[in-house]
Structure formats: C-alpha cells, structure tokens
C-alpha cells in the first residue's frame, strides 16, 4: 500500500496552494493531493469573480489578504507567464452617510494600512457615470484593488506542487477513512493508501469528509452565490471603471472582458452540490443593480453559481482539533480563498510542520485560536 506523509483532500485553490507550499518547503516529500472531480477547481475556484480587495472580508481575512499581495506581485519564477494582478480599483457605495457598513470598510483600511479614499457622490459618478445620484450618499475608493487571474493563480500552484513531487490525482473521491492511532488508511476508487496526516481541504464537502473520518464537524455552511454577464451600457467605455460594491452587501458589478459581471451578493444555504444559478436570484440581481445604476438589461448572456463555505464567525478553519491531532482542517475560506491563498497556505504549512503561525501573520494580530477548529465546538 502506497504511503504518504500528508494526504490533502481537495485540489481547489486551498488544497493546491497548500500542496505547493509544502512542496517548496520539502521537495520530494510524499504528499498526495486528491480531487474528487475530473479537474481541480470545478466547484468554487473556477467560478470566482476574480477580485482582490484587502477591504473585502472580516479582520482575519483582511490580514491574510494583505499578506498575500507580495506573492501576487512577485510570484516565484515560472509560476505564471502573465501578471497575476491587474489594476481595477473598488468603489464602495452606500445609500446613507455614516452607515455601519462604511464604518467597517474604514476600519479595515486602518487596520491593514490600505488606502480608502473618500469620494463625494459627484466624484463617484465621474468614475462610474451610470450610478444613479439618488441612492448614492457616500463612497470610498480602494484604488489598489486588483483583478486576479484566477486560472493562472490556481494552475501556478498546481504546477509548483507537481514540480515538487506532489502526487495529484483527479477522479479520486475519498470513499472511507480510518485512523489506527498513528496512520490514516484512506480508500479511493483505485484502492487504499496510508498517510500520517489527513488534510481536509474539501471546500463545501469538508464537514462530510470530517464525518467520514470520525472527526467532529465545524458547522460548515455552504452558501450559494450567483453571478452573471450583462451587456455593457451603450455609449460608455467601461474598461477603466472600478468594480462597484454596495458597502451593505446587496450587489456588486465590475467590467470583465468587455462585459459587466454582476451579482446580487446572495448567500442562499445549500447542500454541497454542483450549484446552478436560480432564476429568482438572477431577477433580484438585475433589480438591485438597476436601482443603483442606469444599466439596461436586454439579455443575460451567461449566468452561474458557486458555493462559498463559512463557519459562524466567517474566518477560515485551519489546524488540527485538540482531540484529533492527525486530522488537519483547511476549510471555510468563504469567498476569499483566492485573494488570501498565498498567506493562508503559508499558515497551513507552518501549522502542519511546526504548530506555529508565520511571524508576519502573528505580528499582524492573527492567532492560532482565531483559526483553530476548536473554536467551532463550543465549551
């Protein structure tokens, strides 16, 4: 039976980035990266809106996103032939002055040292002329937000993992897992393997993997998020527009390959599945965007949905449960997995091998307890 030091379940952005960091730290180390689908990233990674914003997410997410920027700006040689980030900017808009939502954006900017420039409604409309003046009361610009090359980032991590000796297997759903006190026996369609540590990077299926392994679940909540492509408004050059995000979280839209990518920022509870866009959510998106902007919608050229998986506090779950040290969570990355992937993967690799956080992450105020699965189990 083939033996591995570490077996990672799930080859989306989480599993791929962690595998790459482990391979960088110890090339040739026996690591298995098992993906249930025919190609990695099918369910969530490949359906991302591809926006890097340090101000998008809670305090822990913002720190990890900010700590990932250096990697994106200067990836390792051969990681990608093209830039991973390209300028976009994000315009946060609000329908009332001094709202809690705007205050939270300001606090995130202060905490991470990120520029968040206050704009008058008129200045915001000069940047995005289709914004209606009525519901626009306050605006903040994050000028350093970027578009991300999601495919390039994901494939770069997979290539780096494989170059470091990681055994990547597709069409390899985990069928059973048993622990004998020192080693896992993991059953896949092509037979069993053994592993010293089992890493649960299974995205929306992470609680199911935990149940299979006999480990307490963390209360993972897969939430469906809808997106669609709309024709651009006639008579406007949209290419330099920033992304527009409602600070209260009811919609966002941004230029994307000559079209407008829009979402109602919905969070509909869903079982783990191949999520599909719902007609009602499409209609809600159109209504919310049109209430904020003069964007005629003659047709929806394409729509899709993905699952964003959270626990109650909306921070990632990374680390081993106290009572199950051979099992390692790397899950609950929500809709932020790609933008914080380099830093979170460093966190995972450091906790796996040394039980501590990288110094820069710890210095930024994130603690092991902030990420530990034990926080999800209560008293």
C-alpha positions as CSV (number, residue, x, y, z in Angstrom):
1,X,0.0,0.0,0.0
2,X,1.4,3.4,-1.0
3,X,2.3,5.6,1.9
4,X,2.3,9.4,2.2
5,X,3.4,11.9,4.8
6,X,0.4,14.1,4.1
7,X,-2.8,13.4,2.1
8,X,-4.8,16.5,1.1
9,X,-8.4,16.1,0.1
10,X,-9.5,18.7,-2.4
11,X,-7.4,20.4,-5.1
12,X,-9.2,23.7,-5.4
13,X,-7.3,26.8,-4.5
14,X,-7.0,25.8,-0.9
15,X,-5.5,22.3,-1.4
16,X,-3.5,23.4,-4.4
17,X,-1.8,26.3,-2.6
18,X,-1.1,24.3,0.5
19,X,0.4,21.5,-1.5
20,X,2.6,23.9,-3.4
21,X,3.9,25.5,-0.1
22,X,4.6,22.0,1.4
23,X,6.5,21.1,-1.8
24,X,8.5,24.3,-1.6
25,X,9.4,23.6,2.0
26,X,10.5,20.0,1.4
27,X,10.7,19.0,-2.3
28,X,10.1,15.3,-2.8
29,X,8.1,14.9,0.4
30,X,5.4,12.2,-0.2
31,X,2.3,14.3,-0.4
32,X,-1.0,13.2,-2.1
33,X,-3.4,15.8,-3.5
34,X,-6.7,14.0,-4.2
35,X,-9.5,15.7,-6.2
36,X,-13.0,14.2,-6.5
37,X,-13.7,15.8,-9.9
38,X,-12.2,15.3,-13.3
39,X,-10.2,18.5,-13.0
40,X,-9.3,20.7,-9.9
41,X,-11.2,23.8,-9.1
42,X,-14.5,22.8,-10.7
43,X,-17.0,23.9,-8.0
44,X,-15.8,27.1,-6.4
45,X,-12.3,28.2,-7.6
46,X,-13.3,28.2,-11.2
47,X,-16.4,30.3,-10.5
48,X,-14.8,33.2,-8.7
49,X,-15.5,36.9,-9.5
50,X,-11.7,37.3,-9.6
51,X,-11.3,40.4,-7.4
52,X,-8.5,41.2,-5.0
53,X,-9.7,43.6,-2.3
54,X,-7.9,43.9,1.0
55,X,-11.1,45.5,2.4
56,X,-13.3,42.6,1.5
57,X,-13.9,40.3,4.4
58,X,-13.6,40.2,8.2
59,X,-10.5,41.3,10.2
60,X,-8.7,37.9,9.9
61,X,-9.5,37.7,6.2
62,X,-8.2,41.2,5.6
63,X,-4.9,40.5,7.3
64,X,-4.4,37.3,5.2
65,X,-5.3,39.1,2.0
66,X,-2.9,41.9,2.7
67,X,-0.2,39.4,3.5
68,X,-0.8,37.7,0.1
69,X,-0.1,40.7,-2.1
70,X,3.7,40.4,-2.1
71,X,3.4,36.9,-3.6
72,X,0.9,38.0,-6.2
73,X,3.1,41.0,-7.2
74,X,6.3,38.9,-7.4
75,X,5.5,35.2,-7.7
76,X,8.2,32.6,-7.9
77,X,10.0,32.1,-11.3
78,X,7.9,30.1,-13.7
79,X,4.7,30.5,-11.7
80,X,2.9,32.3,-14.5
81,X,3.6,33.8,-17.8
82,X,1.3,36.7,-17.2
83,X,0.7,39.2,-14.3
84,X,-1.5,37.7,-11.6
85,X,-3.0,41.1,-10.6
86,X,-4.0,43.9,-12.9
87,X,-5.3,47.3,-11.8
88,X,-9.0,47.7,-11.2
89,X,-9.9,49.5,-8.0
90,X,-13.1,49.1,-6.0
91,X,-15.7,51.8,-5.4
92,X,-17.7,51.1,-2.2
93,X,-21.0,52.9,-2.3
94,X,-23.6,53.4,0.4
95,X,-27.2,54.7,0.4
96,X,-26.8,56.6,3.7
97,X,-24.0,58.6,5.2
98,X,-22.1,57.2,8.2
99,X,-23.6,53.7,7.9
100,X,-22.1,50.8,9.9
101,X,-21.1,49.2,6.5
102,X,-19.0,52.2,5.5
103,X,-17.5,52.4,9.0
104,X,-16.4,48.7,8.8
105,X,-14.7,49.4,5.4
106,X,-12.9,52.4,7.0
107,X,-11.8,50.2,10.0
108,X,-10.5,47.5,7.7
109,X,-8.5,50.1,5.8
110,X,-7.0,51.5,9.0
111,X,-6.2,48.0,10.3
112,X,-4.3,46.9,7.2
113,X,-2.8,50.2,6.1
114,X,-4.9,50.1,2.9
115,X,-5.9,53.3,1.1
116,X,-9.6,54.0,1.2
117,X,-10.2,57.4,-0.3
118,X,-13.5,59.2,0.5
119,X,-15.3,60.5,-2.6
120,X,-18.2,62.8,-3.0
121,X,-21.2,61.3,-4.8
122,X,-20.3,63.5,-7.8
123,X,-16.7,62.2,-7.8
124,X,-18.0,58.7,-7.7
125,X,-20.4,59.3,-10.6
126,X,-17.5,60.8,-12.6
127,X,-15.7,57.4,-12.2
128,X,-18.8,55.3,-13.0
129,X,-21.3,57.6,-14.8
130,X,-24.2,55.2,-14.8
131,X,-24.6,55.4,-11.0
132,X,-27.9,56.9,-10.0
133,X,-27.5,60.1,-7.9
134,X,-30.5,59.4,-5.7
135,X,-29.3,56.3,-3.8
136,X,-25.7,57.3,-3.8
137,X,-24.9,59.1,-0.5
138,X,-21.4,58.1,0.3
139,X,-18.5,56.5,-1.5
140,X,-15.0,55.1,-0.7
141,X,-12.4,54.2,-3.3
142,X,-9.9,51.4,-2.8
143,X,-7.6,52.4,-5.6
144,X,-5.2,49.5,-5.1
145,X,-7.7,46.7,-5.5
146,X,-7.0,44.4,-8.5
147,X,-8.4,41.9,-10.9
148,X,-7.0,38.5,-10.3
149,X,-6.0,35.9,-12.9
150,X,-7.8,33.1,-11.1
151,X,-6.9,30.4,-13.6
152,X,-3.3,31.5,-13.7
153,X,-3.0,31.5,-9.9
154,X,-4.6,28.1,-9.5
155,X,-2.6,26.5,-12.2
156,X,0.6,28.1,-11.0
157,X,0.1,26.4,-7.6
158,X,-0.8,23.1,-9.2
159,X,2.3,23.2,-11.4
160,X,4.5,24.1,-8.4
161,X,3.1,21.3,-6.3
162,X,3.7,18.7,-9.1
163,X,7.2,20.0,-9.7
164,X,7.9,19.5,-6.0
165,X,6.8,15.8,-6.2
166,X,3.2,16.1,-5.1
167,X,1.1,13.2,-6.4
168,X,-2.0,14.9,-7.9
169,X,-4.9,12.6,-8.6
170,X,-8.2,13.5,-10.3
171,X,-11.4,11.5,-10.3
172,X,-10.4,10.5,-6.8
173,X,-13.2,11.0,-4.3
174,X,-12.4,9.9,-0.7
175,X,-14.6,6.8,0.0
176,X,-13.5,5.9,3.5
177,X,-11.0,7.0,6.2
178,X,-9.9,5.2,9.3
179,X,-7.3,6.1,11.9
180,X,-5.3,3.5,13.9
181,X,-3.7,5.9,16.3
182,X,-0.7,6.7,14.2
183,X,-1.7,6.4,10.5
184,X,-4.7,7.0,8.3
185,X,-5.9,4.4,5.8
186,X,-7.7,6.3,3.1
187,X,-9.8,4.5,0.4
188,X,-10.2,5.8,-3.1
189,X,-11.7,4.3,-6.2
190,X,-8.3,2.9,-7.3
191,X,-7.6,1.4,-3.8
192,X,-6.3,2.4,-0.4
193,X,-3.3,4.4,0.7
194,X,-1.8,5.3,4.1
195,X,-1.0,8.8,5.3
196,X,0.5,10.2,8.5
197,X,-1.7,13.3,8.4
198,X,-5.1,13.9,6.6
199,X,-5.7,17.5,5.5
200,X,-9.4,18.4,4.9
201,X,-9.4,21.0,2.1
202,X,-12.7,19.7,0.6
203,X,-14.5,23.0,0.3
204,X,-18.2,22.6,0.7
205,X,-17.7,18.9,1.4
206,X,-15.4,19.5,4.3
207,X,-17.9,18.5,7.0
208,X,-18.7,15.4,5.0
209,X,-15.0,14.4,5.0
210,X,-14.8,15.0,8.7
211,X,-17.8,12.7,9.3
212,X,-16.2,10.0,7.2
213,X,-13.0,10.3,9.3
214,X,-14.9,10.2,12.6
215,X,-14.0,13.8,13.5
216,X,-16.5,16.4,14.9
217,X,-17.7,18.8,12.2
218,X,-17.3,22.6,12.4
219,X,-20.8,23.6,11.4
220,X,-19.8,24.5,7.8
221,X,-22.4,26.5,5.9
222,X,-22.2,26.3,2.1
223,X,-23.9,29.4,0.7
224,X,-24.8,29.8,-3.0
225,X,-23.6,32.9,-4.8
226,X,-24.9,33.9,-8.2
227,X,-23.1,35.8,-10.9
228,X,-24.0,36.7,-14.5
229,X,-22.6,38.5,-17.5
230,X,-24.5,41.5,-18.9
231,X,-24.0,43.7,-22.0
232,X,-22.2,46.9,-21.2
233,X,-24.3,50.1,-21.2
234,X,-24.3,51.7,-24.7
235,X,-22.2,54.7,-25.3
236,X,-19.7,54.2,-22.4
237,X,-16.1,53.0,-22.3
238,X,-16.3,50.7,-19.3
239,X,-12.7,49.3,-19.3
240,X,-11.3,51.7,-16.7
241,X,-14.3,51.6,-14.4
242,X,-13.6,50.3,-10.9
243,X,-15.6,47.4,-9.5
244,X,-18.7,48.8,-7.7
245,X,-19.6,47.1,-4.4
246,X,-22.5,48.0,-2.2
247,X,-21.0,48.5,1.2
248,X,-24.1,46.9,2.8
249,X,-23.5,43.8,0.7
250,X,-26.6,43.7,-1.6
251,X,-24.8,43.7,-5.0
252,X,-21.6,44.3,-6.9
253,X,-20.7,44.7,-10.6
254,X,-17.5,45.2,-12.5
255,X,-16.1,45.3,-16.0
256,X,-15.0,41.8,-17.2
257,X,-13.7,41.1,-20.7
258,X,-15.8,43.8,-22.3
259,X,-19.0,42.8,-20.4
260,X,-20.4,43.6,-17.0
261,X,-20.1,40.9,-14.4
262,X,-22.8,41.4,-11.8
263,X,-24.0,39.6,-8.6
264,X,-26.7,40.1,-6.0
265,X,-24.2,39.0,-3.4
266,X,-26.7,36.4,-2.4
267,X,-26.0,33.8,0.3
268,X,-28.6,31.1,-0.1
269,X,-28.0,28.0,2.1
270,X,-27.2,24.9,0.0
271,X,-26.1,21.4,0.4
272,X,-22.7,20.6,-1.1
273,X,-23.5,20.2,-4.8
274,X,-22.8,21.4,-8.4
275,X,-24.5,24.8,-7.8
276,X,-26.6,26.3,-10.5
277,X,-27.9,29.9,-10.9
278,X,-31.6,30.3,-9.9
279,X,-33.9,32.4,-12.0
280,X,-35.1,34.3,-8.9
281,X,-31.6,35.3,-7.9
282,X,-30.9,36.5,-11.5
283,X,-34.0,38.7,-11.3
284,X,-33.0,40.0,-7.9
285,X,-29.6,40.9,-9.2
286,X,-31.0,42.8,-12.1
287,X,-33.3,44.7,-9.9
288,X,-30.7,45.7,-7.3
289,X,-28.2,46.8,-9.9
290,X,-30.8,48.8,-11.8
291,X,-31.8,50.5,-8.6
292,X,-28.3,51.7,-8.2
293,X,-27.2,52.3,-11.8
294,X,-28.6,53.1,-15.2
295,X,-27.8,49.7,-16.8
296,X,-30.3,48.5,-19.3
297,X,-30.5,44.7,-19.3
298,X,-31.7,43.3,-22.7
299,X,-30.3,39.8,-22.0
300,X,-28.2,37.8,-19.6
301,X,-25.5,36.3,-21.8
302,X,-24.4,33.8,-19.1
303,X,-25.1,33.0,-15.5
304,X,-23.6,30.6,-13.0
305,X,-23.4,30.0,-9.3
306,X,-20.8,28.7,-6.8
307,X,-20.7,27.8,-3.2
308,X,-18.9,29.9,-0.6
309,X,-18.5,27.9,2.6
310,X,-18.3,29.6,6.1
311,X,-18.4,28.8,9.7
312,X,-20.3,31.1,12.2
313,X,-17.5,33.7,12.6
314,X,-16.7,33.8,8.9
315,X,-13.0,33.2,9.4
316,X,-11.1,30.2,7.9
317,X,-10.7,27.0,9.8
318,X,-7.1,25.9,9.8
319,X,-5.4,23.5,12.1
320,X,-5.9,20.2,14.0
321,X,-8.6,19.6,16.6
322,X,-7.1,19.1,20.0
323,X,-8.6,15.6,20.3
324,X,-7.7,14.5,16.7
325,X,-4.1,15.7,16.0
326,X,-3.7,13.6,12.9
327,X,-6.6,15.4,11.2
328,X,-6.0,18.9,9.8
329,X,-8.7,21.4,8.8
330,X,-8.0,23.7,5.8
331,X,-11.5,24.9,5.1
332,X,-14.2,27.6,5.5
333,X,-12.5,30.0,3.2
334,X,-15.7,31.6,2.1
335,X,-15.5,33.8,-1.0
336,X,-12.0,34.9,-0.1
337,X,-9.9,31.8,-0.7
338,X,-8.1,33.0,-3.8
339,X,-7.3,36.5,-2.6
340,X,-5.7,35.2,0.6
341,X,-4.3,31.9,-0.8
342,X,-0.6,32.6,-0.6
343,X,-0.7,33.7,3.1
344,X,-3.2,31.1,4.2
345,X,-1.1,28.4,2.6
346,X,1.9,29.6,4.4
347,X,-0.2,29.5,7.6
348,X,-1.3,25.9,6.9
349,X,2.2,24.7,6.1
350,X,3.7,26.3,9.2
351,X,1.0,24.9,11.5
352,X,1.3,21.4,9.9
353,X,5.1,21.3,10.4
354,X,5.8,23.5,13.4
355,X,2.5,24.2,15.1
356,X,3.0,28.0,14.9
357,X,2.0,30.8,12.7
358,X,4.4,32.6,10.3
359,X,5.9,35.6,12.2
360,X,4.4,38.2,9.9
361,X,0.9,36.8,10.3
362,X,1.2,36.6,14.1
363,X,2.7,40.1,14.2
364,X,-0.4,41.3,12.3
365,X,-2.6,40.1,15.1
366,X,-3.9,36.8,13.9
367,X,-3.7,34.0,16.5
368,X,-3.8,30.2,16.3
369,X,-7.0,30.3,18.3
370,X,-8.6,32.6,15.6
371,X,-8.2,29.8,13.1
372,X,-8.4,26.7,15.2
373,X,-11.4,24.3,14.6
374,X,-11.7,24.0,18.4
375,X,-13.4,27.4,18.4
376,X,-16.3,25.9,16.5
377,X,-17.0,23.2,19.1
378,X,-18.1,25.5,21.9
379,X,-17.3,24.7,25.6
